[in-house]
Amino acid sequence: QVQLVESGGGLVQPGGSLRLSCSASGNSLTIYLMGWYRQASGKERELVATITSDGGTHYADSVKGRFAISSDNAKEMVFLQMNSPKPEDTARYYCKVVCQTVLSPVREYWGKGTLVTVSS
């Protein structure tokens, strides 16, 4: 089984910065994609950013130029650097990993999320 643990959420002022981290653990993971999604109160979950195993990135238009996704494949971690956050970025942020293990075929796994509140 694969477990994901997010950290780094909290209260941040508009225009500040925050860094989210997600650590994956499991039995001999082969990771294909890692990403961040978010869900604001009363809204559907939406993509924020993804990064493939070879470093290809994709961002939602709403965060382009402000957020940056990166990963440490050796440590099986993914990060989201949030710069100049806006109140509309307030949401619970979820980590997603697409991977396979020695016991399971390729599938996606989700963390439980970390809450980010952007407010002055």
HUKA-V611109 format. One record per helix or strand. SS is the DSSP state (@ for helix, = for strand). FROM is the first residue (numbers start at 1). TO is the last residue. If there is no record, write none. Layout:
BEGIN
ss->SS from->FROM to->TO
ss->SS from->FROM to->TO
END
This chain:
BEGIN
ss->= from->3 to->7
ss->= from->10 to->12
ss->= from->17 to->25
ss->= from->30 to->39
ss->= from->46 to->52
ss->= from->57 to->59
ss->= from->67 to->72
ss->= from->77 to->83
ss->@ from->87 to->89
ss->= from->91 to->100
ss->= from->107 to->110
ss->= from->114 to->118
END
